[in-house]
Amino acid sequence: MDTSFAAWTERRCGAGILPVSGMTACATRRPTRAAWRRVCVAALLSLGVSLGASPLAAAQDSPGASAEGLVALARTANPAFAAERHQTQAVRERVGAAGALPDPRFQVELMDVTNTMRGGNTALLPGEVGETRYRVVQPLPGWGKRALERDAARTAAARAEAGQDAAWRTLEAQVRAVWLRYWQADREARLNGAQQRLLKSVEESALARYRNGIGSQQAVLQAQRAHAAERLAALSIAQRREGAAAALNALLGRTPDAPLALPDDPPPLPAKLDFPSLVERVRQAHPEARAEAVGVEAARIERERTRRERQPDYAVGLTYNRPRGGQESWDLMFEVMIPLQQGVRDARERETAALSLAADARRLATETRLAGELGTAWSAWQSATDRLRLVRTSLLPQARAGRDAARAALAAGAPSSTDVFEAVLMTERQVLDTEFALLQAEAEARLAVVEIGRLSGEIE
């Protein structure tokens, strides 16, 4: 009997049943085998098109496969960094307005509003009083004060830009660190799935041996208990993975349940890092250190501005006099501010001097703190890489060798099946724990590299 799909459909059609929608009635014309093949191919192609719009395909188009793609997306999509950008732009725009002359003042002065000199009535309108004066006054800051104001605005903009760079480095490090947690949970889920499949086969083998009278019930229970423990661990791993995905979506300005692609393998770890050069890069190029250096310059400018306050400001004015019934005239006015309150200026100078010392101390404290954070990250990287090398080259091969020996003993049908199963389960657990330790050491090494990159800049 022909059991092919075409023969089956021909038999179904002969019975009056149409498995594919859109086909004509079989009673009128019996289709050939080639025609049925064409119909089936068309149906499968249409099914493939419908699967192309499935959630799986949408997830494949989603971000998350690499940390670099998420970092690029966070630069434009993170709301907090968008606020930082706009704030920096606002401070930058102040530079164009700094150092401009104050707005002039316009005055209207009504002289002799009671019209006493002319024996008239009181009036409050120009032209109806004794004399009307129109005056324009332009304040003029003292020499050099406008230039110092522009310098202060530039330093404020430079400090805001450094703060924006620091915020971006922090955000980038957060995205990379959370992505590493997401990647680690995904790899743990893979290890757990492989272990569950293995323990399932061990459990089935134990049941088969028990049914055949060559195994013990205790071995079956041990295998079932180990399998259940792995299923329980899978729940915890899934929770960590979902939590990391939600944190990534929050950093990207997305809803917590937005789809993310499966993480790819990250790039290799750096083979070597030069600690002295990293320390120098932190001191010279870290945004926080640059911001504090700009703060020292800003304090110096503010101190100079306070010293210039001892010099007077000026104003010039032009007055148009229009008496009622008299001859029009023009007046020119020059005004000088008298810096009489010297005690206030002395206090301000002492204040700015103390602020200048404080800014210099903050710069030194920031450089010292950043160097200390770099030292901590460097120590964590060294420790993690040493453990990674030890686990990869020594512990993992030893654990796998012990597991292979236990499997061989089980396959050979050792007399004491209970002890054999205990050895198999124990060695499988040792291999799994070692693989988890290897993954944990690699994740810690990569997190340390992320922290070093946040402090010193991009790592080659």
C-alpha positions as CSV (number, residue, x, y, z in Angstrom):
1,M,0.0,0.0,0.0
2,D,1.3,3.4,-0.9
3,T,1.8,5.4,2.3
4,S,3.0,8.7,0.7
5,F,1.4,12.0,1.5
6,A,0.0,12.2,-2.1
7,A,-1.5,8.7,-1.9
8,W,-3.1,9.7,1.5
9,T,-4.6,12.8,0.1
10,E,-5.9,10.9,-3.0
11,R,-7.6,8.4,-0.7
12,R,-9.1,11.2,1.4
13,C,-10.3,13.0,-1.7
14,G,-11.8,9.9,-3.0
15,A,-13.8,9.7,0.2
16,G,-15.1,13.2,-0.4
17,I,-12.9,14.9,2.2
18,L,-10.9,17.9,1.1
19,P,-7.9,18.5,3.4
20,V,-6.8,21.7,1.6
21,S,-9.1,24.7,1.4
22,G,-9.8,26.1,-2.1
23,M,-9.7,22.8,-3.9
24,T,-12.4,21.8,-6.4
25,A,-14.6,18.8,-5.7
26,C,-12.9,15.5,-6.3
27,A,-16.0,14.0,-7.8
28,T,-15.7,16.0,-11.0
29,R,-12.0,15.3,-11.7
30,R,-9.4,13.1,-10.0
31,P,-6.2,15.1,-9.7
32,T,-2.9,13.5,-10.6
33,R,0.0,12.8,-8.3
34,A,2.0,15.8,-9.6
35,A,-1.0,18.1,-9.1
36,W,-1.3,17.0,-5.5
37,R,2.4,17.7,-5.0
38,R,2.0,21.2,-6.4
39,V,-1.0,21.8,-4.0
40,C,1.0,20.6,-1.0
41,V,4.0,22.7,-1.9
42,A,1.8,25.8,-2.2
43,A,0.2,25.0,1.2
44,L,3.6,24.7,2.9
45,L,4.8,27.9,1.3
46,S,1.8,29.8,2.6
47,L,2.4,28.3,6.0
48,G,6.0,29.5,5.9
49,V,4.8,33.0,5.1
50,S,2.5,33.0,8.0
51,L,5.2,31.8,10.3
52,G,7.4,34.6,9.0
53,A,5.3,37.1,11.0
54,S,5.4,35.0,14.2
55,P,6.7,36.3,17.5
56,L,9.8,34.3,17.1
57,A,10.7,36.2,14.0
58,A,9.8,39.4,15.7
59,A,12.2,38.5,18.6
60,Q,15.0,37.8,16.1
61,D,14.6,41.4,14.8
62,S,14.6,42.7,18.4
63,P,17.7,44.2,20.0
64,G,19.7,42.3,22.6
65,A,22.0,40.0,20.6
66,S,25.0,42.1,21.4
67,A,25.9,44.8,24.0
68,E,27.1,47.1,21.3
69,G,23.7,47.3,19.6
70,L,22.0,48.0,23.0
71,V,24.6,50.7,23.8
72,A,23.9,52.5,20.5
73,L,20.1,52.3,21.1
74,A,20.5,53.6,24.7
75,R,22.2,56.7,23.5
76,T,19.1,57.9,21.7
77,A,16.4,56.1,23.7
78,N,17.3,56.4,27.4
79,P,15.1,59.2,28.9
80,A,17.6,60.2,31.7
81,F,20.4,60.6,29.2
82,A,18.1,62.6,26.9
83,A,17.4,65.0,29.8
84,E,21.2,65.3,30.4
85,R,21.7,66.2,26.7
86,H,19.1,68.9,26.8
87,Q,20.4,70.3,30.0
88,T,23.9,70.5,28.6
89,Q,22.6,72.2,25.4
90,A,20.8,74.7,27.6
91,V,24.1,75.5,29.5
92,R,25.9,75.7,26.1
93,E,23.5,78.3,24.8
94,R,24.3,80.6,27.7
95,V,27.7,81.2,26.2
96,G,26.2,83.3,23.4
97,A,24.4,85.6,25.8
98,A,27.3,86.0,28.2
99,G,29.2,89.2,28.2
100,A,26.5,91.2,26.4
101,L,25.9,94.8,27.4
102,P,23.0,95.3,29.8
103,D,19.8,96.5,28.2
104,P,19.5,100.3,28.1
105,R,16.9,102.1,30.2
106,F,14.4,104.6,28.9
107,Q,13.1,107.4,31.2
108,V,10.4,110.0,30.8
109,E,10.6,112.8,33.3
110,L,7.8,115.4,33.7
111,M,9.0,118.7,35.1
112,D,6.6,121.1,36.9
113,V,3.5,118.9,36.7
114,T,1.6,121.5,38.8
115,N,2.4,124.2,36.2
116,T,3.3,126.6,39.0
117,M,5.7,128.5,36.7
118,R,2.9,129.1,34.2
119,G,0.0,129.5,36.5
120,G,-1.9,126.5,35.1
121,N,-3.5,123.4,36.4
122,T,-1.8,120.1,37.3
123,A,-1.2,117.8,34.4
124,L,0.4,114.4,33.9
125,L,0.7,114.3,30.1
126,P,3.8,115.2,28.1
127,G,3.4,118.6,26.5
128,E,1.0,119.8,29.1
129,V,3.6,120.2,31.9
130,G,6.3,122.8,32.3
131,E,9.0,120.6,30.7
132,T,9.3,117.0,29.4
133,R,12.6,115.1,29.4
134,Y,13.2,111.9,27.4
135,R,16.3,110.1,28.6
136,V,18.1,106.9,27.4
137,V,20.7,105.4,29.8
138,Q,23.2,102.7,28.9
139,P,24.9,100.9,31.8
140,L,28.6,100.0,31.1
141,P,30.3,97.3,33.2
142,G,33.9,98.0,34.4
143,W,36.9,97.1,32.3
144,G,37.4,93.3,31.8
145,K,34.1,92.3,33.6
146,R,32.4,91.3,30.3
147,A,35.3,89.1,29.3
148,L,35.3,87.4,32.7
149,E,31.6,86.7,32.3
150,R,32.1,85.0,29.0
151,D,35.0,82.9,30.4
152,A,32.7,81.9,33.3
153,A,30.0,80.8,30.8
154,R,32.5,78.8,28.8
155,T,33.7,77.0,31.9
156,A,30.2,76.2,32.9
157,A,29.5,74.8,29.5
158,A,32.7,72.7,29.6
159,R,31.7,71.4,33.0
160,A,28.2,70.5,31.8
161,E,29.7,68.6,28.8
162,A,32.0,66.7,31.1
163,G,29.1,65.8,33.3
164,Q,27.2,64.6,30.2
165,D,30.2,62.4,29.2
166,A,30.3,61.0,32.8
167,A,26.6,60.3,32.6
168,W,27.0,58.5,29.3
169,R,29.9,56.4,30.6
170,T,27.8,55.4,33.6
171,L,24.8,54.5,31.3
172,E,27.0,52.6,28.9
173,A,28.5,50.6,31.8
174,Q,25.0,49.9,33.2
175,V,23.8,48.6,29.8
176,R,26.9,46.4,29.3
177,A,26.7,45.0,32.9
178,V,23.0,44.2,32.7
179,W,23.5,42.6,29.3
180,L,26.2,40.4,30.8
181,R,23.7,39.3,33.5
182,Y,21.2,38.6,30.7
183,W,23.9,36.6,28.8
184,Q,25.0,34.7,31.9
185,A,21.4,33.7,32.7
186,D,20.9,32.5,29.1
187,R,24.0,30.4,29.3
188,E,23.0,29.0,32.7
189,A,19.7,28.1,31.2
190,R,21.5,26.2,28.4
191,L,23.6,24.3,30.9
192,N,20.6,23.5,33.0
193,G,18.7,22.3,30.0
194,A,21.5,20.0,29.0
195,Q,21.8,18.7,32.5
196,Q,18.1,18.0,32.7
197,R,18.2,16.0,29.5
198,L,21.1,14.0,30.9
199,L,19.4,13.4,34.2
200,K,16.3,12.4,32.5
201,S,18.2,9.7,30.6
202,V,19.8,8.6,33.8
203,E,16.4,8.4,35.5
204,E,15.1,6.3,32.6
205,S,18.1,4.0,32.8
206,A,17.6,3.6,36.5
207,L,14.0,2.7,36.0
208,A,14.8,0.2,33.3
209,R,17.5,-1.5,35.5
210,Y,15.0,-1.6,38.4
211,R,12.3,-3.2,36.2
212,N,14.8,-5.8,35.1
213,G,15.8,-6.6,38.6
214,I,19.4,-5.4,38.4
215,G,18.9,-1.9,39.9
216,S,17.6,-0.6,43.2
217,Q,14.7,1.7,44.1
218,Q,17.1,4.0,45.9
219,A,19.0,4.7,42.7
220,V,15.7,5.5,41.0
221,L,14.7,7.9,43.8
222,Q,18.1,9.6,43.7
223,A,17.9,10.1,39.9
224,Q,14.4,11.6,40.3
225,R,15.5,13.8,43.1
226,A,18.4,15.2,41.1
227,H,16.2,15.8,38.1
228,A,13.6,17.6,40.2
229,A,16.4,19.8,41.7
230,E,17.5,20.8,38.2
231,R,13.9,21.7,37.3
232,L,13.7,23.8,40.4
233,A,17.0,25.5,39.6
234,A,15.6,26.3,36.1
235,L,12.9,28.4,37.7
236,S,15.4,30.5,39.5
237,I,17.5,30.9,36.3
238,A,14.4,32.0,34.3
239,Q,13.6,34.6,37.0
240,R,17.1,36.1,36.8
241,R,16.9,36.1,33.0
242,E,13.5,37.9,33.0
243,G,14.8,40.4,35.6
244,A,17.8,41.2,33.5
245,A,15.6,41.6,30.4
246,A,13.3,44.0,32.2
247,A,16.3,46.0,33.5
248,L,17.6,46.2,29.9
249,N,14.3,47.4,28.6
250,A,14.1,50.0,31.3
251,L,17.6,51.4,30.3
252,L,16.4,51.5,26.7
253,G,13.1,53.3,27.5
254,R,11.0,50.3,26.6
255,T,8.2,48.4,28.3
256,P,9.5,45.7,30.7
257,D,8.1,42.9,28.6
258,A,9.4,44.2,25.2
259,P,11.0,41.3,23.3
260,L,14.8,40.9,23.3
261,A,16.9,38.7,21.0
262,L,18.9,35.9,22.3
263,P,22.4,37.0,23.4
264,D,25.3,36.1,21.2
265,D,28.8,35.3,22.5
266,P,30.6,38.4,23.7
267,P,34.0,39.3,22.2
268,P,37.1,37.7,23.8
269,L,38.5,39.1,27.0
270,P,41.6,41.2,26.7
271,A,44.7,39.2,27.2
272,K,46.6,42.0,29.0
273,L,45.9,45.4,30.6
274,D,48.6,47.9,31.4
275,F,47.6,49.2,34.9
276,P,49.9,52.3,35.0
277,S,48.7,53.6,31.7
278,L,45.1,53.0,32.8
279,V,45.7,55.1,35.9
280,E,47.1,57.9,33.9
281,R,44.1,57.8,31.5
282,V,41.7,58.0,34.4
283,R,43.5,61.0,35.9
284,Q,43.6,62.8,32.5
285,A,40.6,61.8,30.6
286,H,37.8,60.7,32.9
287,P,34.9,63.1,32.7
288,E,34.6,63.6,36.4
289,A,38.2,64.4,36.7
290,R,37.9,66.8,33.7
291,A,34.8,68.4,35.3
292,E,36.7,69.0,38.6
293,A,39.6,70.5,36.7
294,V,37.2,72.9,34.9
295,G,35.7,73.6,38.3
296,V,39.1,74.8,39.5
297,E,39.3,77.1,36.5
298,A,35.8,78.3,37.2
299,A,36.7,79.1,40.8
300,R,39.7,81.1,39.6
301,I,37.5,83.1,37.3
302,E,35.0,83.8,40.0
303,R,37.8,85.0,42.3
304,E,39.0,87.4,39.6
305,R,35.5,88.6,39.0
306,T,35.1,89.4,42.7
307,R,38.4,91.3,42.7
308,R,37.1,93.3,39.7
309,E,34.1,94.3,41.7
310,R,36.3,96.9,43.5
311,Q,36.4,98.8,40.2
312,P,33.4,101.0,39.4
313,D,30.8,100.4,36.8
314,Y,29.6,103.2,34.5
315,A,26.6,104.5,32.6
316,V,26.1,107.0,29.9
317,G,22.8,108.8,29.1
318,L,21.3,111.1,26.5
319,T,18.4,113.4,27.4
320,Y,16.1,115.3,25.2
321,N,14.5,118.3,26.9
322,R,11.2,119.7,25.5
323,P,9.8,122.6,27.5
324,R,6.2,123.8,26.8
325,G,6.5,126.8,24.7
326,G,10.3,127.0,25.0
327,Q,13.4,126.0,23.1
328,E,14.3,122.3,22.8
329,S,17.7,121.1,24.0
330,W,19.9,118.0,24.5
331,D,21.9,116.8,27.6
332,L,24.6,114.2,27.9
333,M,25.0,112.3,31.2
334,F,27.9,110.2,32.5
335,E,27.5,108.1,35.7
336,V,30.0,106.3,37.9
337,M,29.2,103.8,40.6
338,I,31.1,104.4,43.8
339,P,32.5,101.1,45.2
340,L,32.0,102.2,48.8
341,Q,31.1,98.9,50.6
342,Q,34.7,97.6,50.8
343,G,33.8,95.3,53.8
344,V,31.4,93.4,51.7
345,R,33.9,93.0,48.9
346,D,36.6,91.8,51.4
347,A,34.2,89.1,52.6
348,R,33.4,88.1,49.0
349,E,37.1,87.8,48.2
350,R,37.8,85.6,51.2
351,E,34.8,83.5,50.2
352,T,36.0,83.0,46.6
353,A,39.5,82.2,47.9
354,A,38.1,79.5,50.1
355,L,36.0,78.2,47.2
356,S,39.1,78.0,45.0
357,L,40.9,75.9,47.6
358,A,37.8,73.7,47.9
359,A,37.7,73.2,44.1
360,D,41.3,72.2,44.0
361,A,40.8,69.7,46.9
362,R,37.7,68.2,45.2
363,R,39.8,67.7,42.0
364,L,42.4,65.8,44.0
365,A,39.8,63.8,45.9
366,T,38.0,62.9,42.6
367,E,41.3,61.7,41.0
368,T,42.2,59.7,44.1
369,R,38.7,58.1,44.3
370,L,38.7,57.2,40.6
371,A,42.2,55.7,40.9
372,G,41.0,53.6,43.9
373,E,37.9,52.4,41.9
374,L,40.2,51.5,39.1
375,G,42.5,49.6,41.5
376,T,39.5,47.7,42.8
377,A,38.3,46.8,39.3
378,W,41.8,45.8,38.3
379,S,42.0,43.5,41.3
380,A,38.7,41.9,40.5
381,W,39.8,41.4,36.8
382,Q,43.0,39.7,37.9
383,S,41.2,37.5,40.4
384,A,38.5,36.5,37.9
385,T,40.9,35.7,35.1
386,D,43.1,33.6,37.4
387,R,40.0,31.6,38.6
388,L,38.9,31.3,35.0
389,R,42.2,29.9,33.9
390,L,42.3,27.5,36.8
391,V,38.8,26.2,36.3
392,R,39.2,25.9,32.5
393,T,42.6,24.2,32.5
394,S,42.4,22.1,35.6
395,L,39.1,21.7,37.5
396,L,36.8,21.2,34.5
397,P,38.9,18.5,32.8
398,Q,39.2,16.6,36.1
399,A,35.5,16.8,36.7
400,R,34.8,15.5,33.2
401,A,37.3,12.7,33.6
402,G,35.6,11.6,36.8
403,R,32.2,11.7,35.1
404,D,33.3,9.7,32.2
405,A,34.7,7.0,34.5
406,A,31.4,6.8,36.4
407,R,29.5,6.5,33.2
408,A,31.8,3.7,32.0
409,A,31.2,1.9,35.3
410,L,27.5,2.2,34.9
411,A,27.6,1.0,31.3
412,A,29.7,-2.0,32.3
413,G,27.0,-3.0,34.8
414,A,28.9,-2.8,38.1
415,P,27.7,-5.1,40.8
416,S,26.8,-2.4,43.3
417,S,24.3,-0.4,41.2
418,T,23.4,1.9,44.0
419,D,27.0,3.0,44.5
420,V,27.4,3.4,40.7
421,F,24.3,5.6,40.4
422,E,25.5,7.7,43.4
423,A,28.9,8.1,41.7
424,V,27.2,9.1,38.4
425,L,25.0,11.6,40.0
426,M,27.8,13.0,42.1
427,T,30.1,13.4,39.1
428,E,27.4,14.9,37.0
429,R,26.8,17.5,39.7
430,Q,30.5,18.2,40.0
431,V,30.7,18.8,36.2
432,L,27.7,21.1,36.3
433,D,29.0,23.0,39.3
434,T,32.3,23.4,37.6
435,E,30.7,24.7,34.4
436,F,28.7,27.1,36.4
437,A,31.9,28.2,38.2
438,L,33.5,28.7,34.9
439,L,30.6,30.8,33.6
440,Q,30.6,32.8,36.9
441,A,34.3,33.5,36.7
442,E,34.0,34.6,33.0
443,A,31.0,36.9,33.9
444,E,33.0,38.5,36.8
445,A,36.0,39.1,34.5
446,R,33.8,40.7,31.9
447,L,32.1,42.9,34.5
448,A,35.5,44.0,35.8
449,V,36.4,44.9,32.2
450,V,33.2,46.9,31.9
451,E,34.1,48.8,35.1
452,I,37.7,49.4,33.9
453,G,36.3,50.7,30.6
454,R,33.9,53.1,32.4
455,L,36.8,54.5,34.4
456,S,39.6,54.6,31.7
457,G,37.6,54.8,28.5
458,E,37.4,52.3,25.7
459,I,39.6,49.2,26.1
460,E,41.3,47.9,22.9
